[in-house]
Amino acid sequence: MDINFSGKRALVRVDFNVPLDKESFKVTDDTRIKRALPTITHILEEGGSVILMSHLGRPMKKLKEDGSIDRERFTLKHIVERLIDLIGVEVKFCDETVGKKASEMSAGLKRGQVMLLENTRFNEGEKEGDSEFAKALASLADVYVNDAFGTAHRAHASTTTVAHYFDEEHKTFGFLLESELKNASRVTDNPERPFVAIVGGAKVSDKMLLLDRLIDQVDTLIVGGGMAYTFMKAEGGKIGNSLCEDDRLELARELLAKARKQGVHLLLPTDSVVADAFSNDANFRNAPSNLIDEGWMGLDIGVYAQNEFSNNIRNAKTIFWNGPMGVFEMPNFANGTKLIAQAVAEATQTGAFSLIGGGDSVAAVNMMGLANKVSYVSTGGGAMLELLEGKVLPGVKAMSVAKLEELE
């Protein structure tokens, strides 16, 4: 960050959308808070003060029966106690995002002090990117810092519009967002080869742009999870009751043809762990992925696929992974995802660069205690996917745009 924060109030957009215990509302995973600490600490050490803002959950989509916002469930006040423990300084909580109280509290901040604004999504203008709401946020501070990569793909008021009210000398990326962009570039810009991408998850439709883009970039594309069976059926395989998007069969054929034409090694699981019900207690066995009996479904990659995928990963120099290989929440169908995580970690230890692209892949490496044995674990699943799809993230673009007043 190239701003001198001494004597300045910094409005910092962080991603404190963390999981809470449903009864006590205690923070159950503080990873996102910890990842924001370097930026917050740096501003305080330079003699600045910090005004934190974030969303928490989707309060507008989960209204109470009377149509009002469930403030008790979604208030950021639940974060304060854990935030104080981690920062080591008092955190003043403002029970509104903008307004008279927010203005008075921010104006009264002294060097080294921190305040947290109420959930930005309590305001309808947030998701609409409303200029008046963004302008009110901007009025609270001297400088703006965006350190919320996980929401950088959203053109919301607190992530994008607010940046337009600061000139380029008074807005900057935080350390986390800088790090996310830097590590993503190692995958998108001249990656060291062989470059292997592993894409899993349930649906082809969720990741069709990513798959199409990756075929232009990688040497080997490994496809696992539920989406693999759409590809299997597209090639004429029998997939039983496995998950399949019949309206995406032609797309799957096009992606397979594109991979062949460009010499990309597109790997599908030769075999699967199949079960007679979607349950950890179901009967299960190994079977060829293209010869699954009716009444059975693929819930994990099989033994042969595990070995083939792992061997390709171990020989890679650049690795991108997004999405599990099976229903890893169920212990009987988690082995494929675990072995992929181990292979990624082993390749990293022998010199490969590995990027874990958010979502369930992050949960998998954390579950196995391997987060410190891969190169980089992204905090933003959706944002990272859009970045790798070649899209310009609104929250990133806004930081290089002139002040809104200058554009009008």
WOMO-V475175 format. One record per helix or strand of 3 or more residues. SS is the DSSP state (2 for helix, 1 for strand). FROM is the first residue (numbers start at 0). LEN is the number of residues. If there is no record, write none. Layout:
# WOMO-V475175
ss->SS from->FROM len->LEN
ss->SS from->FROM len->LEN
This chain:
# WOMO-V475175
ss->1 from->8 len->5
ss->2 from->30 len->15
ss->1 from->48 len->5
ss->2 from->70 len->4
ss->2 from->76 len->11
ss->1 from->90 len->3
ss->2 from->99 len->8
ss->1 from->113 len->3
ss->2 from->119 len->3
ss->2 from->124 len->4
ss->2 from->130 len->8
ss->1 from->142 len->4
ss->2 from->148 len->3
ss->2 from->160 len->5
ss->2 from->167 len->3
ss->1 from->170 len->3
ss->2 from->174 len->14
ss->1 from->194 len->5
ss->2 from->203 len->12
ss->1 from->219 len->4
ss->2 from->227 len->7
ss->2 from->245 len->16
ss->1 from->264 len->4
ss->1 from->270 len->5
ss->1 from->283 len->5
ss->1 from->296 len->5
ss->2 from->302 len->12
ss->1 from->317 len->5
ss->2 from->330 len->3
ss->2 from->334 len->15
ss->1 from->352 len->4
ss->2 from->359 len->8
ss->2 from->370 len->3
ss->2 from->380 len->8
ss->2 from->393 len->7
ss->2 from->403 len->4
